[in-house]
Amino acid sequence: MDDCIFCKIAAKKLGTLIFEDEGIAAFKDVNPVGPVHVLIVPKRHISGLNDASGEEALLGRMAVAAIKLAKELGISEGGYRLVMNSGLNGGQSVPHLHMHLLGGRAFGWPPG
């Protein structure tokens, strides 16, 4: 999708990737809410979770990439949070499927 900011980042037209494989890309969030805040996105445009039916393998690869990145970024032992927002009421501000990897500090519950 030509006007999608996450598509542009995943295609290396903007920003800097910290991880990529054939189907996903990861980069630091420009508005971090913790010491570590990474976004993991599919390279192919998928608007959100409601459009990810049949994408179980992709969603699993995103989670596995998050585990790998948590280790590389030094937050796996202390703990981290993975978040996927869906829709406006769920807090999704960019209409491209993405997973937040958050860590480096304690996070409270409930979020929000």
C-alpha positions as CSV (number, residue, x, y, z in Angstrom):
1,M,0.0,0.0,0.0
2,D,1.6,3.2,-1.2
3,D,0.5,5.6,1.6
4,C,1.1,3.2,4.5
5,I,4.0,4.4,6.8
6,F,4.7,0.8,8.0
7,C,4.8,-0.5,4.5
8,K,7.4,2.2,3.6
9,I,9.5,1.3,6.7
10,A,9.3,-2.4,6.0
11,A,10.4,-1.8,2.4
12,K,13.4,0.3,3.7
13,K,12.1,3.5,2.1
14,L,12.0,5.2,5.5
15,G,13.7,4.6,8.9
16,T,16.0,1.8,9.9
17,L,15.2,-1.9,10.5
18,I,16.7,-3.8,13.4
19,F,15.4,-7.1,12.2
20,E,14.0,-8.6,9.1
21,D,13.3,-11.9,7.4
22,E,11.5,-12.7,4.2
23,G,8.1,-11.8,5.6
24,I,8.5,-9.5,8.6
25,A,10.4,-6.4,9.7
26,A,11.1,-4.8,13.0
27,F,12.0,-1.2,14.0
28,K,12.2,1.0,17.0
29,D,9.0,3.0,17.7
30,V,9.4,6.7,17.2
31,N,7.2,7.4,20.3
32,P,8.5,4.8,22.8
33,V,6.6,4.1,26.0
34,G,9.5,2.3,27.6
35,P,13.3,1.9,27.3
36,V,12.7,-0.8,24.7
37,H,9.8,-0.3,22.3
38,V,10.0,-2.2,19.0
39,L,7.3,-2.7,16.4
40,I,7.2,-5.9,14.5
41,V,5.2,-5.8,11.2
42,P,4.5,-8.0,8.2
43,K,6.1,-6.7,5.1
44,R,2.9,-7.4,3.2
45,H,0.1,-5.0,4.0
46,I,-2.5,-6.4,6.4
47,S,-4.7,-3.8,7.9
48,G,-5.1,-5.4,11.3
49,L,-5.9,-8.5,13.3
50,N,-9.4,-8.7,11.9
51,D,-7.8,-9.1,8.5
52,A,-5.3,-11.7,9.6
53,S,-7.6,-14.7,9.4
54,G,-5.5,-17.6,7.9
55,E,-2.3,-15.9,8.9
56,E,-1.4,-18.1,11.8
57,A,2.1,-18.9,10.6
58,L,2.8,-15.1,10.1
59,L,1.5,-14.3,13.5
60,G,3.7,-17.0,15.0
61,R,6.7,-15.8,13.2
62,M,6.1,-12.3,14.6
63,A,6.0,-13.7,18.1
64,V,9.2,-15.8,17.6
65,A,10.9,-12.6,16.2
66,A,9.8,-10.8,19.4
67,I,11.4,-13.5,21.5
68,K,14.6,-13.3,19.6
69,L,14.7,-9.5,19.8
70,A,13.9,-9.5,23.5
71,K,17.0,-11.7,24.0
72,E,19.2,-9.5,21.8
73,L,18.0,-6.3,23.5
74,G,18.6,-7.7,27.0
75,I,15.1,-7.7,28.2
76,S,14.2,-11.4,28.1
77,E,15.3,-12.3,31.7
78,G,13.6,-9.3,33.4
79,G,10.4,-9.7,31.3
80,Y,8.7,-7.9,28.5
81,R,5.2,-7.3,27.1
82,L,3.9,-8.1,23.7
83,V,0.8,-6.0,22.6
84,M,-1.3,-6.1,19.5
85,N,-4.0,-3.4,19.3
86,S,-7.1,-3.9,17.1
87,G,-9.2,-1.0,15.9
88,L,-9.6,2.5,17.2
89,N,-11.1,1.5,20.5
90,G,-8.3,-1.0,21.0
91,G,-5.7,1.7,20.5
92,Q,-4.5,0.8,16.9
93,S,-3.3,4.1,15.5
94,V,-1.7,2.8,12.3
95,P,-3.9,0.6,10.1
96,H,-1.2,-2.0,9.4
97,L,-0.9,-5.2,11.6
98,H,1.8,-4.7,14.2
99,M,3.1,-6.1,17.4
100,H,4.7,-4.0,20.1
101,L,7.6,-5.4,22.1
102,L,7.9,-3.4,25.3
103,G,10.5,-3.8,28.0
104,G,13.3,-2.4,30.1
105,R,11.0,-1.3,33.0
106,A,8.1,-2.7,35.0
107,F,4.6,-2.3,33.4
108,G,1.4,-2.0,35.4
109,W,-1.9,-3.8,34.9
110,P,-4.4,-3.0,33.7
111,P,-2.9,-1.1,30.8
112,G,-4.5,1.9,29.4
